[in-house]
Amino acid sequence: MIQDLLSIDALIPLLQADHVDVRHQAARILADHGPATAAIKKLLWEAYLADEQHPYEIIAAGMNRGPMDEATFLGIIERLTVLDDRSAEMAMAQTTLDHAPVELIRKHRSVIDKQASIWPSTRTLMNFRTQLQHETPAKIWQKAIKVLGVAGSAWTEDDMLSAKGFTLAGFLIAANYPSTEVLSQYLAEGRYGDTLLALEIVDMLGYRAEASARATLLSTFSKALEHEDELLADACTDALARCADAEVIAAVQRLIADESPLLIDYASDEPLSLGTELSLDILGNSFLPQAVSALVSLFGSKASLEFDCAVAAHLALFPSPTAVDEVLKRLPQLETTAGFGEVLLRLLPMAALLGIQVPKQAHLEQLKSDYMTQKAEDLAEYLREEALEDEALEADFDEFEGKPLASPILPYVRVEAKLGRNDPCHCGSGKKYKKCCML
């Protein structure tokens, strides 16, 4: 059994490390797997204020777990007065307030009411959570389903109110939701038509350290893959990574072994086997020693260098000398694969974090830089093509309206790979495409 994962305490000083990738990796592990204490929340918030290069969704994830102390709560409200309404930090601060303890909301209601920069949706959620604090789980459950039904109708009509309803329903349930058995029963009935509610339930189950919750998530994950429901499968992936134990790791390992050989087309970032890709995500984000062993055992199991490269990229996420050494041993044979750049993006900062010497460091750093430059160029090309496509649509509309065209519009032709599901979203939110505009 591998027991050399870097401790949580050892990660805390690395929030101020010189290497930006090391700071981000340490923050990600603390946010996702560190203890959900007020002290950790304060550390993450202070790290964000000191280094605004931190992706805001990483910090928000940590801030939204466990208790929030009064000083942090008031600090966030005060910070809102100087933020741009469209900034990523504003979104992170608002999201964090959505999870603030009800007792703090009640205590500082006068301060909240004076703060004009708090979004209306956040105010609505605060009010609902305080009003429903003492309601029974059954009543909150009924209220959530009712609100979510309205959101579902709005969704089909392409109405932005759906997003508000979706979020509201989640917090109505989270305020005092029913037992794991009730949640599990809803998913067990296979009512996948109500995907919005299913996503909320899956997310909540991911925070339950119960065998029944894990079993339900594994079953839902399998059914979502069978029905090609990528949105639900993605949600199960995140939830399983949060609550994984040895049994989950073994089940995911079996799923990968049972699937057909994987060939990843990194040019388009679309694997032929979604189940294998998401299963690797579960292993790579679980932060468990058993996952390190499972990933190491997968090397060579598919007789595909592309698959081995995908395994190496996930293994490089672990703050473990054993994991880094296993990846380093395979670097020479993986250098010709299309996904090698992604391995370097994860491996080099992790090796620096652990103080491990990397052979041919300068050469690998140059390859990493070239890869990042190419990714930036691909994103710029994607945005250019999207603009051309919009212009072509506008031109078609002008022609339909009988208006003269200002200049001829060339036909739109996509010459580069489309934006991958794991690439940064083109809208500038800082989130992955699959977690943002892909929805």
C-alpha positions in Angstrom: 0.0 0.0 0.0 1.4 3.4 -0.9 1.3 5.8 2.1 3.6 8.7 0.9 0.9 11.2 -0.1 2.0 14.7 1.1 0.1 15.7 4.3 -2.5 18.5 4.4 -0.3 20.4 6.8 2.7 20.2 4.5 0.6 21.7 1.7 -0.4 24.9 3.6 3.0 26.7 3.2 3.0 26.0 -0.5 0.1 28.4 -1.0 2.9 31.0 -1.0 5.3 29.1 -3.2 7.3 30.9 -5.9 6.0 28.6 -8.7 2.4 29.6 -9.7 1.5 26.1 -10.7 2.6 24.8 -7.3 0.4 27.4 -5.5 -2.6 26.4 -7.6 -2.0 22.7 -7.1 -1.7 23.1 -3.3 -4.9 25.3 -3.3 -6.8 22.7 -5.3 -5.9 19.9 -3.0 -6.7 21.9 0.1 -10.0 23.1 -1.4 -11.2 19.7 -2.5 -9.7 17.4 0.1 -8.5 19.5 3.1 -10.5 19.6 6.3 -13.6 21.8 5.9 -12.7 24.1 8.8 -12.8 27.8 9.3 -9.0 27.9 9.4 -8.6 26.3 6.0 -11.3 28.7 4.6 -9.4 31.6 5.9 -6.1 30.4 4.4 -7.7 29.9 1.0 -9.4 33.3 1.1 -6.1 35.1 2.1 -4.2 33.2 -0.5 -6.7 34.4 -3.1 -6.4 38.0 -2.1 -2.6 37.8 -2.2 -2.6 36.1 -5.6 -5.5 36.8 -7.9 -4.1 34.4 -10.4 -5.8 31.6 -8.4 -8.7 30.2 -10.5 -11.7 31.5 -8.5 -13.6 28.2 -8.7 -10.9 26.4 -6.8 -11.1 28.8 -3.9 -14.9 28.9 -4.0 -15.0 25.1 -3.8 -13.0 25.2 -0.6 -14.9 28.2 0.9 -18.2 26.4 0.3 -17.3 23.3 2.4 -18.0 23.2 6.1 -18.4 26.1 8.5 -17.6 29.8 7.7 -16.3 32.1 10.5 -17.7 35.5 11.2 -14.6 37.4 10.1 -14.5 35.8 6.7 -18.2 36.4 6.2 -18.0 40.1 6.9 -14.7 40.3 4.9 -16.5 38.9 1.8 -19.3 41.4 2.2 -16.9 44.3 2.5 -14.9 43.1 -0.4 -17.9 43.2 -2.7 -18.0 47.0 -2.5 -14.8 47.3 -4.6 -15.3 44.5 -7.1 -16.4 44.8 -10.7 -19.8 43.3 -11.1 -18.6 41.1 -14.0 -15.3 40.0 -12.4 -14.5 36.4 -11.6 -13.8 37.3 -8.0 -17.3 38.9 -7.7 -18.8 35.6 -8.9 -16.7 33.7 -6.4 -17.6 36.0 -3.5 -21.4 35.8 -4.4 -21.2 32.0 -4.6 -19.5 31.8 -1.2 -22.2 34.0 0.4 -24.8 31.5 -1.0 -23.4 29.0 1.4 -23.0 31.3 4.4 -24.4 29.9 7.7 -28.0 31.0 8.4 -27.0 32.3 11.9 -24.5 34.7 10.4 -27.1 35.9 7.8 -29.6 36.6 10.6 -27.0 38.3 12.9 -25.8 40.7 10.2 -29.0 41.3 8.3 -28.6 45.1 8.7 -25.1 45.0 7.1 -26.4 42.8 4.3 -29.3 45.1 3.5 -27.0 48.1 3.2 -24.7 46.3 0.7 -26.1 47.2 -2.8 -23.6 45.1 -4.6 -25.0 41.7 -3.4 -26.8 40.1 -6.4 -30.6 39.8 -6.2 -30.3 36.0 -6.7 -28.0 35.8 -3.7 -30.4 37.9 -1.6 -33.2 35.6 -2.6 -31.3 32.5 -1.6 -30.3 34.0 1.8 -34.0 34.9 2.5 -35.2 31.4 1.5 -32.6 29.7 3.6 -33.4 31.7 6.7 -37.2 31.2 6.2 -36.8 27.5 5.8 -34.3 26.9 8.6 -36.8 25.2 10.8 -39.0 23.5 8.2 -39.3 19.7 8.0 -37.3 17.9 5.3 -40.5 16.7 3.6 -41.8 20.3 3.2 -38.5 21.6 1.9 -38.3 18.6 -0.5 -41.8 19.4 -1.9 -40.9 23.1 -2.3 -37.7 22.2 -4.1 -39.4 20.0 -6.6 -42.0 22.6 -7.2 -39.4 25.3 -7.9 -37.4 23.0 -10.0 -40.4 22.2 -12.1 -40.7 25.9 -13.0 -37.0 25.9 -13.8 -37.4 22.9 -16.1 -40.2 24.6 -18.0 -38.1 27.8 -18.4 -35.1 25.7 -19.5 -37.0 24.2 -22.4 -38.0 27.7 -23.4 -34.4 28.9 -23.3 -35.2 31.2 -20.4 -32.4 32.3 -18.1 -34.8 31.9 -15.2 -34.0 28.2 -15.3 -30.6 28.9 -13.9 -32.1 30.8 -11.0 -34.6 28.1 -10.4 -32.0 25.4 -10.6 -29.8 27.1 -8.0 -32.6 27.9 -5.7 -33.9 24.4 -5.7 -30.4 23.1 -4.8 -30.2 25.3 -1.8 -33.8 24.6 -0.7 -32.9 20.9 -0.6 -29.4 21.5 0.9 -30.9 23.6 3.7 -32.4 20.5 5.3 -32.7 17.7 2.8 -34.1 14.2 3.5 -32.1 11.2 4.4 -29.7 9.4 2.0 -32.3 6.7 1.5 -34.9 9.2 0.2 -32.3 10.7 -2.2 -31.1 7.3 -3.3 -34.6 6.0 -3.9 -35.3 8.9 -6.3 -32.3 8.0 -8.4 -33.0 4.3 -8.2 -36.4 4.8 -9.8 -34.6 5.9 -13.0 -36.4 9.2 -13.3 -33.7 10.7 -15.5 -36.1 13.0 -17.4 -35.7 15.4 -14.5 -32.0 15.8 -15.0 -31.7 19.1 -13.0 -33.0 17.5 -9.8 -30.8 14.4 -10.4 -27.8 16.6 -10.7 -28.5 18.2 -7.3 -29.1 14.9 -5.6 -25.9 13.5 -7.0 -23.9 16.5 -5.8 -25.4 16.1 -2.3 -24.7 12.4 -2.2 -21.0 13.2 -2.9 -20.7 14.8 0.5 -22.2 11.8 2.3 -19.6 9.4 3.8 -22.1 6.5 3.7 -21.9 3.2 1.9 -25.5 3.6 0.5 -24.5 7.0 -1.0 -21.5 5.5 -2.7 -23.5 2.5 -4.0 -26.2 4.9 -5.4 -23.6 7.1 -7.1 -21.8 4.1 -8.7 -25.2 2.7 -10.0 -26.2 6.2 -11.3 -22.8 6.6 -12.9 -23.2 3.3 -14.8 -26.7 4.1 -15.9 -25.7 7.6 -17.1 -23.0 6.1 -19.2 -25.4 3.5 -20.6 -27.9 6.2 -21.5 -25.1 8.5 -22.8 -26.1 11.2 -20.3 -22.8 13.1 -20.2 -24.1 15.8 -17.9 -25.2 13.4 -15.2 -22.1 11.2 -15.7 -19.9 14.2 -15.2 -21.7 15.1 -12.0 -21.3 11.5 -10.7 -17.6 11.7 -11.5 -17.1 14.8 -9.3 -19.2 13.3 -6.5 -17.5 9.9 -6.5 -14.1 11.6 -6.4 -15.1 13.5 -3.2 -16.5 10.5 -1.3 -14.3 7.6 -2.8 -13.1 4.8 -0.7 -11.3 1.5 -1.5 -14.6 -0.1 -2.8 -15.2 2.8 -5.2 -11.6 2.7 -6.5 -11.9 -1.1 -7.1 -15.3 -0.6 -8.9 -13.9 2.1 -11.2 -10.8 0.1 -11.9 -13.0 -2.8 -13.0 -15.0 -0.5 -15.3 -11.8 0.6 -17.1 -10.6 -3.0 -17.4 -14.0 -4.1 -18.9 -14.1 -1.4 -21.6 -12.7 -1.7 -25.0 -9.2 -0.4 -25.8 -9.1 3.3 -25.5 -7.7 5.5 -28.3 -7.8 9.2 -27.4 -8.0 11.8 -30.1 -6.2 14.6 -28.3 -6.6 16.9 -31.3 -10.3 17.2 -30.6 -10.2 16.2 -26.9 -12.9 13.6 -27.6 -12.1 10.1 -26.3 -13.8 7.2 -27.9 -14.6 5.9 -24.4 -16.3 8.5 -22.2 -16.6 5.9 -19.3 -12.9 5.3 -19.3 -12.1 9.0 -19.4 -14.4 9.8 -16.5 -13.3 6.8 -14.5 -9.7 8.1 -14.8 -11.0 11.4 -13.5 -12.4 9.7 -10.4 -9.1 8.0 -9.7 -7.0 11.1 -10.4 -9.1 13.4 -8.2 -9.8 11.1 -5.2 -6.6 11.8 -3.3 -6.4 8.2 -2.0 -3.3 6.0 -1.8 -5.4 3.1 -3.3 -6.0 5.3 -6.4 -2.2 5.7 -6.9 -1.9 1.9 -6.9 -4.8 1.5 -9.3 -3.4 4.0 -11.8 0.0 2.4 -11.7 -1.5 -1.0 -12.4 -3.2 0.4 -15.5 0.0 1.2 -17.4 0.3 -1.1 -20.4 -3.1 -2.7 -19.8 -4.6 -1.4 -23.1 -1.5 -1.8 -25.3 -1.9 1.9 -26.2 0.6 4.8 -25.6 -2.3 7.2 -25.8 -4.0 5.4 -22.9 -0.8 5.3 -20.9 -0.4 9.0 -21.5 -3.9 9.6 -20.1 -3.0 7.5 -17.0 0.2 9.4 -16.5 -1.6 12.8 -16.7 -4.0 11.7 -13.9 -1.2 10.1 -11.8 0.8 13.3 -12.0 -2.0 15.0 -10.0 -1.0 13.2 -6.8 1.4 14.9 -4.3 3.2 11.6 -3.9 6.9 10.8 -4.6 5.9 7.3 -5.7 3.3 8.7 -8.2 5.8 11.2 -9.7 8.6 8.6 -9.9 6.2 6.2 -11.8 5.4 9.0 -14.3 9.1 10.0 -14.7 10.0 6.4 -15.6 7.6 6.5 -18.5 8.3 10.0 -19.9 10.7 8.9 -22.7 8.2 6.5 -24.3 5.3 9.0 -23.9 7.0 12.0 -25.5 5.7 11.2 -29.0 2.1 11.1 -27.9 -0.3 14.0 -28.5 -1.3 14.3 -24.9 2.3 14.6 -23.6 2.0 18.3 -23.0 -0.9 17.8 -20.6 1.3 15.4 -18.6 4.0 18.0 -18.3 1.5 20.7 -17.2 0.7 18.5 -14.2 4.0 16.7 -13.5 6.5 19.6 -13.5 4.7 21.7 -10.8 4.0 18.6 -8.7 7.7 17.5 -8.9 8.7 21.1 -7.8 6.1 20.9 -5.0 7.7 17.6 -3.7 11.3 18.8 -4.4 12.0 15.9 -6.9 14.7 16.4 -9.5 13.4 15.9 -13.0 15.8 14.7 -15.7 16.2 17.0 -18.7 14.3 19.7 -16.8 15.1 22.5 -19.3 14.0 20.4 -22.3 10.7 19.4 -20.6 10.0 23.0 -19.5 10.5 24.1 -23.2 8.1 21.4 -24.4 5.6 22.6 -21.7 5.9 26.2 -22.9 5.4 25.1 -26.5 2.3 23.2 -25.5 0.8 26.1 -23.6 1.5 28.5 -26.6 -0.2 26.1 -28.9 -3.2 25.8 -26.6 -3.5 29.6 -26.5 -3.3 29.8 -30.3 -5.9 27.1 -30.7 -8.2 29.0 -28.4 -7.6 32.3 -30.3 -8.4 30.5 -33.5 -11.6 29.0 -32.0 -12.8 32.4 -31.0 -12.0 33.8 -34.4 -14.0 31.1 -36.1 -16.9 31.7 -33.7 -16.8 35.4 -34.7 -16.8 34.5 -38.4 -19.7 32.1 -37.8 -21.7 34.9 -36.0 -20.9 37.3 -38.8 -22.1 34.8 -41.4 -25.4 34.3 -39.5 -25.9 38.1 -39.2 -25.2 38.4 -42.9 -27.8 35.7 -43.7 -30.3 37.6 -41.5 -29.6 40.9 -43.2 -30.0 39.3 -46.6 -33.3 37.8 -45.5 -34.4 41.3 -44.3 -33.5 42.7 -47.7 -30.7 44.9 -46.3 -27.5 45.4 -48.3 -24.4 43.8 -47.0 -21.6 46.1 -45.9 -19.0 43.7 -47.2 -18.9 40.2 -48.6 -18.7 37.4 -46.0 -16.6 34.4 -46.7 -18.2 31.0 -45.9 -17.4 29.7 -42.5 -15.0 26.7 -42.5 -13.6 25.2 -39.3 -9.9 24.5 -39.8 -8.8 23.7 -36.3 -10.0 21.3 -33.6 -13.1 22.4 -31.7 -12.8 23.6 -28.2 -12.3 20.5 -25.9 -14.6 19.7 -23.0 -11.7 20.1 -20.6 -10.3 23.3 -22.1 -10.8 26.8 -20.4 -14.2 28.1 -21.5 -14.0 30.8 -24.2 -16.4 33.1 -22.1 -13.5 33.9 -19.8 -15.1 32.5 -16.6 -12.0 30.5 -15.7 -14.0 27.2 -15.6 -13.6 24.2 -17.9 -15.8 24.3 -21.0 -17.8 21.2 -19.8 -18.6 23.0 -16.5 -19.6 26.3 -18.1 -21.0 27.1 -21.6 -21.2 23.5 -22.7 -24.2 23.3 -20.4 
